[in-house]
Amino acid sequence: MITMKDIIREGHSTLRGVAAEVALPASEEDKEILHSMLQYVINSQDPELAEQYDLRPGVGLAAPQINISKRMIAIHIQDEKGIQHSYALFNPKIISHSVEKSYLTAGEGCLSVDRPIPGYVPRYSKIRVRATTIDGEEIELRLKGLVAIVFQHEIDHLNGVMFYDHINKEQPLQEPENAVPVER
């Protein structure tokens, strides 16, 4: 079981590297790692388990955050309509995106960052992602709003990018141009 002690923090070199593609079909070891990543985000959202195991609540986790430089992400989140989205994916890739931007009004946080970093993070409002599921199925997802933001945050981790790299350094709380605010 992954816990907070398995999650590396900002400053660790793995977080700034570009993660390697996962060879498909995925090995049993890679499937186990990806499954345990999804289990972390699910467990972290359960108040009792989070307290029992000292888990910081999260909606997504990328393999580089557990010091594994491979292109794997796990996401477990409810969208604005209360629909649950749960994904454990190999080699996710954004294949297209909207011109329109969006941002979380509360800003973004990260399990690898132990300090609050105020500022708006501009993201694409809509994205299309191609990936392979834990069961080996190639899928294409059309995502928008909160779920699209979470996917972009996790895919950034695969490319060595931290969320605060996107924040306007001069005016962190200036709303990004042509961007739709997204509530969390």
Backbone as JSON, one array per atom type, in Angstrom:
{
  "sequence": "MITMKDIIREGHSTLRGVAAEVALPASEEDKEILHSMLQYVINSQDPELAEQYDLRPGVGLAAPQINISKRMIAIHIQDEKGIQHSYALFNPKIISHSVEKSYLTAGEGCLSVDRPIPGYVPRYSKIRVRATTIDGEEIELRLKGLVAIVFQHEIDHLNGVMFYDHINKEQPLQEPENAVPVER",
  "N": [[0.83, -1.2, 0.0], [0.57, 2.16, -0.92], [1.74, 4.99, 0.83], [2.01, 8.28, 2.34], [4.73, 8.4, 2.9], [5.9, 7.21, 0.75], [5.72, 8.98, -1.27], [7.52, 11.22, -3.14], [9.04, 14.46, -2.65], [8.91, 17.94, -3.78], [11.85, 19.15, -5.38], [13.16, 16.8, -5.55], [14.97, 14.98, -7.95], [13.68, 13.19, -9.76], [11.13, 14.22, -10.15], [11.52, 16.19, -12.0], [12.27, 15.05, -14.31], [11.74, 13.55, -17.61], [9.4, 11.12, -17.97], [9.64, 7.62, -18.87], [8.14, 5.81, -21.61], [5.77, 3.21, -21.06], [6.37, -0.13, -21.68], [4.27, -2.03, -23.71], [2.39, -5.08, -24.13], [1.66, -4.3, -20.7], [3.81, -5.15, -17.95], [3.31, -7.48, -15.23], [4.28, -6.39, -12.89], [4.26, -3.6, -13.45], [1.5, -3.25, -13.74], [0.66, -3.86, -11.14], [1.86, -1.75, -9.71], [0.52, 0.45, -10.84], [-2.1, -0.17, -10.12], [-1.86, 0.03, -7.32], [-1.34, 2.74, -7.13], [-3.8, 3.87, -7.94], [-5.35, 2.84, -5.88], [-4.28, 4.29, -3.75], [-5.24, 6.96, -4.26], [-7.98, 6.54, -4.06], [-8.23, 5.49, -1.42], [-7.22, 7.7, -0.01], [-9.24, 9.51, -0.11], [-11.11, 8.59, 1.6], [-12.2, 9.4, 4.67], [-11.75, 7.95, 7.13], [-9.78, 5.96, 6.48], [-7.8, 7.66, 5.52], [-7.09, 9.04, 7.84], [-6.28, 6.92, 9.5], [-4.03, 5.86, 8.13], [-2.53, 8.1, 7.72], [-2.82, 9.59, 5.29], [-2.6, 12.03, 2.78], [-5.27, 13.68, 1.32], [-5.96, 13.17, -2.12], [-6.58, 13.57, -5.66], [-5.37, 12.62, -7.83], [-2.48, 10.82, -9.05], [0.8, 10.49, -10.17], [3.22, 8.26, -11.57], [5.98, 9.21, -11.4], [5.85, 10.61, -8.99], [6.05, 8.72, -7.04], [8.59, 8.04, -7.27], [9.07, 6.56, -9.57], [9.99, 6.53, -12.74], [8.06, 6.39, -15.0], [5.49, 6.4, -17.51], [2.7, 6.59, -16.13], [-0.5, 7.09, -14.75], [-2.92, 7.71, -12.17], [-6.25, 8.43, -11.49], [-8.94, 9.65, -9.58], [-11.88, 11.02, -9.24], [-14.71, 13.17, -8.68], [-16.76, 14.76, -11.04], [-18.09, 18.05, -11.91], [-20.8, 17.49, -12.01], [-21.14, 15.5, -10.24], [-20.48, 13.0, -11.13], [-18.57, 10.07, -11.0], [-15.19, 9.66, -11.86], [-12.8, 7.37, -12.63], [-9.62, 6.31, -13.2], [-6.9, 4.3, -14.3], [-4.06, 4.52, -15.9], [-1.83, 3.79, -18.63], [0.78, 5.38, -20.4], [-0.54, 7.95, -21.05], [-1.64, 10.49, -23.28], [-2.05, 13.76, -24.42], [-3.95, 14.43, -27.15], [-5.36, 16.34, -28.49], [-6.6, 19.69, -27.93], [-8.66, 22.34, -26.57], [-8.88, 25.8, -27.61], [-9.8, 27.56, -25.8], [-9.24, 28.36, -22.39], [-9.07, 27.27, -18.92], [-9.28, 27.44, -15.32], [-8.62, 26.48, -11.93], [-10.47, 27.92, -9.39], [-9.72, 27.85, -6.75], [-7.07, 27.43, -6.94], [-4.28, 25.13, -7.47], [-3.09, 22.11, -5.92], [-0.66, 19.74, -4.71], [0.42, 16.43, -4.09], [3.12, 16.12, -3.86], [4.04, 18.51, -3.01], [4.56, 20.34, -0.21], [3.7, 22.79, 0.65], [1.5, 25.62, 0.62], [0.77, 27.11, -2.49], [-0.1, 29.98, -3.73], [-2.03, 31.03, -6.54], [-3.23, 31.19, -9.93], [-3.59, 28.54, -12.2], [-3.27, 28.27, -15.5], [-5.07, 26.19, -17.71], [-6.08, 23.93, -20.37], [-9.49, 24.09, -21.42], [-10.87, 21.94, -22.56], [-9.86, 18.65, -23.39], [-8.52, 15.97, -25.38], [-7.6, 12.72, -24.71], [-5.42, 10.03, -25.28], [-4.83, 6.74, -24.27], [-3.72, 3.74, -22.54], [-5.53, 1.3, -20.85], [-5.38, -0.33, -17.59], [-6.09, -2.87, -18.14], [-5.18, -3.26, -20.66], [-6.54, -2.15, -22.79], [-6.85, 0.12, -25.47], [-7.78, 3.43, -25.2], [-9.75, 6.42, -25.86], [-10.33, 9.52, -24.52], [-12.64, 12.15, -24.02], [-12.43, 15.06, -22.37], [-13.45, 17.54, -19.97], [-13.57, 20.63, -18.07], [-13.2, 20.22, -14.54], [-12.17, 17.55, -14.49], [-10.59, 17.48, -16.79], [-8.63, 19.33, -16.05], [-7.37, 18.0, -13.9], [-6.3, 15.78, -15.25], [-4.45, 17.12, -16.93], [-2.69, 18.14, -15.0], [-1.61, 15.76, -13.91], [-0.46, 14.55, -16.22], [1.42, 16.49, -16.8], [3.26, 15.91, -14.75], [4.49, 13.67, -15.81], [6.1, 14.75, -17.64], [7.97, 16.19, -16.28], [7.07, 18.6, -15.26], [5.91, 20.95, -12.93], [2.92, 22.07, -11.23], [3.07, 24.75, -10.42], [4.81, 25.88, -12.19], [3.35, 26.95, -14.21], [2.1, 29.18, -13.21], [1.57, 32.68, -13.25], [4.28, 34.54, -12.6], [4.66, 37.25, -11.96], [2.07, 38.26, -11.39], [0.4, 36.33, -9.64], [-2.3, 35.92, -8.9], [-3.8, 36.98, -10.91], [-6.46, 36.65, -13.11], [-6.27, 34.21, -15.64], [-6.12, 35.07, -19.12], [-8.99, 34.93, -21.27], [-10.09, 32.7, -19.96], [-12.05, 30.2, -18.35], [-13.47, 30.12, -15.15], [-13.21, 27.41, -12.84], [-14.9, 25.73, -10.34], [-14.1, 23.98, -7.32]],
  "CA": [[0.0, 0.0, 0.0], [1.31, 3.42, -0.98], [1.39, 6.0, 1.83], [2.71, 9.55, 2.11], [6.19, 8.25, 2.96], [6.34, 6.74, -0.57], [5.6, 10.08, -2.22], [8.68, 12.12, -3.09], [8.65, 15.87, -2.58], [9.56, 18.86, -4.72], [13.28, 19.21, -5.18], [13.69, 15.49, -5.95], [15.26, 15.04, -9.39], [12.73, 12.4, -10.56], [9.98, 15.06, -10.48], [11.85, 17.11, -13.1], [12.67, 14.27, -15.48], [10.68, 13.09, -18.5], [9.2, 9.69, -17.69], [9.73, 6.72, -20.02], [6.94, 5.08, -22.03], [5.64, 1.87, -20.5], [6.3, -1.15, -22.73], [2.98, -2.73, -23.7], [1.52, -5.13, -22.95], [2.33, -3.97, -19.44], [4.24, -6.26, -17.09], [2.51, -7.63, -14.0], [4.82, -5.43, -11.92], [3.72, -2.27, -13.77], [0.06, -3.27, -13.42], [0.54, -3.79, -9.67], [2.2, -0.39, -9.3], [-0.58, 1.33, -11.27], [-3.25, -0.49, -9.27], [-1.62, 0.58, -5.98], [-1.49, 4.21, -7.25], [-5.24, 4.16, -7.92], [-5.82, 2.54, -4.53], [-3.9, 5.41, -2.89], [-6.14, 8.11, -4.38], [-9.29, 6.13, -3.53], [-8.11, 5.44, 0.05], [-6.94, 9.03, 0.55], [-10.5, 10.26, -0.07], [-11.92, 8.0, 2.66], [-11.7, 10.07, 5.88], [-11.24, 7.01, 8.14], [-8.52, 5.38, 6.01], [-6.82, 8.75, 5.43], [-6.6, 9.3, 9.19], [-5.61, 5.72, 9.99], [-2.73, 5.67, 7.48], [-1.92, 9.41, 7.53], [-2.81, 9.86, 3.85], [-3.09, 13.33, 2.39], [-6.24, 13.47, 0.26], [-5.56, 13.53, -3.47], [-7.48, 13.1, -6.72], [-4.54, 12.04, -8.88], [-1.11, 10.48, -8.7], [1.61, 10.07, -11.32], [4.31, 7.37, -11.12], [7.18, 9.92, -10.92], [5.67, 11.06, -7.61], [6.5, 7.64, -6.14], [9.98, 7.81, -7.7], [9.11, 5.61, -10.68], [9.97, 7.4, -13.91], [7.32, 5.73, -16.08], [4.29, 7.15, -17.88], [1.52, 5.97, -15.53], [-1.25, 7.99, -13.88], [-4.16, 7.23, -11.56], [-7.14, 9.56, -11.19], [-10.22, 9.27, -8.97], [-12.48, 12.33, -8.92], [-16.07, 13.45, -9.12], [-16.83, 16.01, -11.82], [-19.02, 19.07, -11.42], [-22.16, 16.92, -11.94], [-21.15, 14.41, -9.25], [-20.17, 11.72, -11.79], [-17.25, 9.57, -10.59], [-14.24, 9.29, -12.91], [-11.73, 6.61, -12.01], [-8.77, 5.83, -14.28], [-5.53, 3.86, -14.06], [-3.68, 4.55, -17.32], [-0.46, 3.75, -19.13], [1.15, 6.22, -21.56], [-1.56, 8.92, -21.46], [-1.11, 11.55, -24.15], [-3.06, 14.71, -24.9], [-3.85, 14.42, -28.61], [-5.9, 17.63, -28.96], [-7.12, 20.52, -26.84], [-9.39, 23.54, -26.95], [-8.18, 27.07, -27.53], [-10.27, 28.13, -24.54], [-8.55, 27.92, -21.17], [-9.81, 27.27, -17.66], [-8.4, 27.38, -14.14], [-9.31, 26.23, -10.66], [-10.56, 29.17, -8.62], [-9.02, 27.66, -5.47], [-5.68, 27.1, -7.22], [-3.99, 23.7, -7.46], [-2.18, 21.6, -4.92], [0.04, 18.55, -5.19], [0.9, 15.57, -3.0], [4.59, 16.26, -3.77], [4.35, 19.88, -2.58], [4.08, 20.45, 1.17], [3.41, 24.18, 1.01], [0.48, 26.22, -0.24], [1.32, 28.02, -3.5], [-1.23, 30.69, -4.3], [-1.92, 31.44, -7.93], [-4.07, 30.48, -10.88], [-2.85, 27.7, -13.14], [-4.05, 28.15, -16.74], [-5.15, 24.86, -18.32], [-7.05, 23.89, -21.47], [-10.84, 23.75, -20.96], [-11.23, 20.61, -23.05], [-8.75, 17.9, -23.97], [-8.71, 14.56, -25.77], [-6.47, 11.94, -24.23], [-5.32, 8.63, -25.7], [-4.06, 6.01, -23.26], [-4.01, 2.31, -22.44], [-6.02, 0.98, -19.5], [-4.65, -1.35, -16.85], [-6.45, -4.15, -18.77], [-4.58, -3.33, -21.99], [-7.42, -1.59, -23.81], [-6.52, 1.49, -25.86], [-8.99, 4.27, -25.1], [-9.64, 7.85, -26.12], [-11.25, 10.21, -23.62], [-12.91, 13.57, -24.22], [-12.56, 15.55, -21.0], [-13.61, 18.98, -19.82], [-13.74, 21.12, -16.7], [-12.33, 19.76, -13.45], [-11.47, 16.3, -14.84], [-9.53, 17.85, -17.76], [-7.57, 20.0, -15.28], [-6.64, 16.98, -13.15], [-5.51, 15.03, -16.23], [-3.3, 17.93, -17.35], [-1.76, 18.2, -13.87], [-0.9, 14.47, -13.81], [0.36, 14.36, -17.42], [2.58, 17.37, -16.6], [4.25, 15.19, -13.94], [5.21, 12.72, -16.68], [7.02, 15.56, -18.44], [8.85, 16.95, -15.4], [6.51, 19.94, -15.05], [5.13, 21.11, -11.7], [1.8, 22.97, -11.49], [3.42, 26.15, -10.2], [5.56, 26.39, -13.35], [2.38, 27.64, -15.08], [1.55, 30.37, -12.54], [2.15, 33.97, -13.63], [5.17, 34.91, -11.48], [4.46, 38.67, -11.61], [0.74, 38.45, -10.8], [-0.13, 34.97, -9.51], [-3.75, 35.87, -8.75], [-4.47, 37.6, -12.04], [-7.16, 35.61, -13.84], [-5.71, 33.99, -16.98], [-6.96, 35.63, -20.19], [-9.9, 34.02, -22.0], [-10.18, 31.44, -19.21], [-13.29, 29.96, -17.61], [-13.18, 29.65, -13.79], [-13.77, 26.1, -12.47], [-14.99, 25.59, -8.88], [-13.76, 22.62, -6.85]],
  "C": [[0.88, 1.26, 0.0], [0.8, 4.35, 0.13], [2.19, 7.26, 1.53], [4.22, 9.39, 2.16], [6.76, 7.74, 1.63], [6.36, 7.87, -1.6], [6.78, 11.04, -2.05], [8.21, 13.56, -3.18], [9.45, 16.72, -3.56], [11.03, 19.02, -4.35], [13.94, 17.89, -5.56], [13.83, 15.47, -7.47], [14.27, 14.26, -10.26], [11.53, 13.25, -10.99], [10.25, 16.0, -11.65], [12.29, 16.38, -14.37], [11.47, 13.95, -16.36], [10.58, 11.58, -18.34], [9.2, 8.87, -18.98], [8.37, 6.1, -20.33], [6.94, 3.71, -21.35], [5.53, 0.9, -21.68], [4.98, -1.91, -22.59], [3.09, -4.02, -24.49], [2.32, -4.95, -21.66], [2.68, -5.22, -18.66], [3.32, -6.33, -15.87], [2.97, -6.63, -12.94], [4.26, -4.03, -12.18], [2.23, -2.19, -13.46], [-0.16, -3.16, -11.92], [0.82, -2.39, -9.16], [1.04, 0.55, -9.62], [-1.82, 1.08, -10.41], [-3.06, 0.13, -7.87], [-1.7, 2.12, -5.99], [-2.97, 4.6, -7.2], [-5.8, 3.91, -6.52], [-5.46, 3.67, -3.57], [-4.93, 6.53, -3.0], [-7.54, 7.78, -3.86], [-9.24, 6.14, -1.99], [-7.95, 6.83, 0.67], [-8.2, 9.88, 0.66], [-11.48, 9.7, 0.97], [-11.41, 8.56, 3.99], [-11.11, 9.12, 6.93], [-9.89, 6.42, 7.73], [-7.42, 6.45, 5.97], [-6.23, 9.04, 6.81], [-5.78, 8.13, 9.72], [-4.19, 5.59, 9.42], [-1.99, 6.98, 7.2], [-1.73, 9.72, 6.04], [-3.33, 11.26, 3.58], [-4.07, 13.12, 1.24], [-5.73, 13.98, -1.09], [-6.56, 12.98, -4.47], [-6.69, 12.46, -7.86], [-3.14, 11.77, -8.38], [-0.41, 10.0, -9.97], [2.79, 9.26, -10.79], [5.58, 8.12, -10.7], [7.07, 10.4, -9.47], [6.01, 9.97, -6.58], [7.87, 7.14, -6.6], [10.11, 6.68, -8.73], [8.93, 6.42, -11.96], [9.37, 6.68, -15.13], [6.0, 6.49, -16.29], [3.02, 6.4, -17.42], [0.83, 7.01, -14.64], [-2.49, 7.28, -13.35], [-4.97, 8.45, -11.14], [-8.45, 9.02, -10.65], [-10.86, 10.56, -8.5], [-13.92, 12.38, -9.4], [-16.06, 14.76, -9.9], [-17.89, 16.94, -11.24], [-20.45, 18.55, -11.28], [-22.24, 15.77, -10.95], [-20.89, 13.04, -9.86], [-18.73, 11.33, -11.43], [-16.42, 9.18, -11.82], [-13.07, 8.6, -12.22], [-10.9, 5.96, -13.12], [-7.4, 5.41, -13.75], [-4.96, 3.63, -15.46], [-2.17, 4.49, -17.55], [-0.34, 4.69, -20.32], [0.05, 7.2, -22.0], [-0.93, 10.05, -22.26], [-2.26, 12.45, -24.57], [-2.89, 14.8, -26.41], [-4.5, 15.66, -29.24], [-6.45, 18.38, -27.76], [-7.83, 21.74, -27.4], [-8.45, 24.75, -26.95], [-8.53, 27.71, -26.18], [-9.53, 27.51, -23.36], [-9.52, 27.87, -20.0], [-8.79, 27.26, -16.53], [-9.24, 27.1, -12.92], [-9.3, 27.5, -9.83], [-9.82, 29.07, -7.3], [-7.52, 27.41, -5.68], [-5.49, 25.59, -7.18], [-3.05, 23.36, -6.32], [-1.57, 20.32, -5.46], [0.54, 17.75, -4.0], [2.41, 15.67, -2.82], [5.02, 17.64, -3.3], [3.71, 20.08, -1.21], [3.73, 21.87, 1.6], [2.31, 24.7, 0.1], [1.17, 27.17, -1.24], [0.15, 28.72, -4.15], [-0.96, 31.06, -5.75], [-2.8, 30.59, -8.81], [-3.19, 29.76, -11.89], [-3.68, 27.59, -14.42], [-3.93, 26.75, -17.34], [-6.08, 24.96, -19.53], [-8.4, 23.48, -20.9], [-11.23, 22.34, -21.33], [-10.0, 19.95, -23.64], [-9.26, 16.54, -24.45], [-7.44, 13.83, -25.4], [-6.55, 10.53, -24.79], [-4.42, 7.94, -24.69], [-4.43, 4.53, -23.34], [-4.42, 2.02, -21.0], [-5.15, -0.11, -18.88], [-4.93, -2.74, -17.44], [-5.94, -4.27, -20.21], [-5.43, -2.8, -23.12], [-6.98, -0.17, -24.15], [-7.82, 2.3, -25.87], [-8.68, 5.7, -25.5], [-10.73, 8.53, -25.3], [-11.41, 11.66, -24.05], [-13.24, 14.12, -22.84], [-12.73, 17.05, -20.99], [-13.68, 19.34, -18.34], [-12.71, 20.55, -15.73], [-11.53, 18.51, -13.83], [-10.34, 16.59, -15.83], [-8.35, 18.51, -17.04], [-6.72, 18.97, -14.54], [-5.76, 16.15, -14.09], [-4.27, 15.82, -16.66], [-2.25, 18.02, -16.25], [-0.94, 16.91, -13.81], [0.01, 14.22, -15.02], [1.58, 15.28, -17.36], [3.67, 16.66, -15.79], [5.08, 14.23, -14.79], [6.25, 13.43, -17.53], [7.93, 16.45, -17.6], [8.39, 18.36, -15.11], [5.68, 19.94, -13.77], [4.04, 22.16, -11.96], [2.18, 24.44, -11.37], [4.29, 26.73, -11.32], [4.66, 27.21, -14.26], [1.87, 28.96, -14.49], [2.31, 31.62, -12.99], [2.97, 34.49, -12.43], [4.94, 36.35, -11.01], [3.14, 38.89, -10.87], [0.04, 37.1, -10.68], [-1.65, 34.88, -9.44], [-4.5, 36.66, -9.83], [-5.14, 36.49, -12.84], [-6.56, 35.45, -15.22], [-6.68, 34.52, -18.05], [-7.78, 34.55, -20.88], [-10.05, 32.67, -21.3], [-11.47, 31.39, -18.4], [-12.92, 29.47, -16.2], [-13.89, 28.33, -13.51], [-13.73, 26.0, -10.95], [-14.61, 24.16, -8.52], [-14.61, 22.32, -5.64]]
}
